[in-house]
């Protein structure tokens, strides 16, 4: 039996999560974390959350979300998770959950179903081969999971592969080659340093040109709060950024991204920003860093040069939905 979420389902879902999702690599769930990620999220609604029960035991859980204020939110519904107990992990049950989620998205006026890193309901996961080091968000579906195969069967197209990368910061140091890049950039009129509002300007313009809503939101907020952010500047005008720089409680060096305006590419600024970012994260006490990047993204070479390695692959997927009036 499948029904929409009720508050009394929470403990059963948490127990299911700690049986099934943890085996996939996700972080354990307790009542506080379940509320934080799901029920207390402004994007959670029972219309997009479904529970499968067998003899009063929760054996399946699927959740999605919609929101006009998230990237692609006016056209996309986001699948957050589809989880089944091992005994019930059959294609028909996956299909039932996908069908329910898609119908709920279509009813909300969305025309596509996405599994993408823009989803605001973020699921932390453990990095294999580490002492419970974790990443704060899964940017898609684990490519080594049953769910990935079922999504392909049900008409979801894989749009790209996101590679999760990791580096322990214990032995990190900036190589001499970066100092040479800094010297060349300075000869071209560029400086890379921590944001100083008395020296730097045009942060908003730089972010607008990068056209990444998440970056724009987080970096503007960091600047308002005085959190450290690295910037690349030409005569004080900001043309790139990396950050914000922050040690999370779990020891991870958090940052939202790195970007350089196109007209200022070719001077090594992205590489300089990233290597200095790693140094600054180590300075604030971060033990490790993790990130994800597209499999074909040229920036992956920078991360590998810095000492990162690939630890997991996620699929970004989409399905166009059938809605009334569309053929």
Buried (B, 14 or more C-beta within 10 A) or exposed (E): EBEBBEEEBBEBBBBBBBBBBBEBBBBEBEEEBBEBBBBEBEBBBBBBBBBBBEEEEBBBBBBBBBBEEBBBBEEBBBBBBBBBBEEBBEEEBBEBBBEBBBBBBBEBEBBBBBBBBBBBBBBBBBBEEBEEBBBBBBBBBBBEBBBBBBBEEBEBEBEBBBBBBBBBBEEBEBEEEBEEBBEEBEEEEBBBEBBEEEEBBBBEEBBEBBEBBBBBEBBBEBBEEEBBBBBBBBEEBBBBBBBBBBBEEBBBBBBBBBBBBEEBEEBBBBBBBBBBBBBBBBEEEBBBBBBBBBEEBEBBEBBEBBBBEBBBBBBBBBBEBEBEEEE
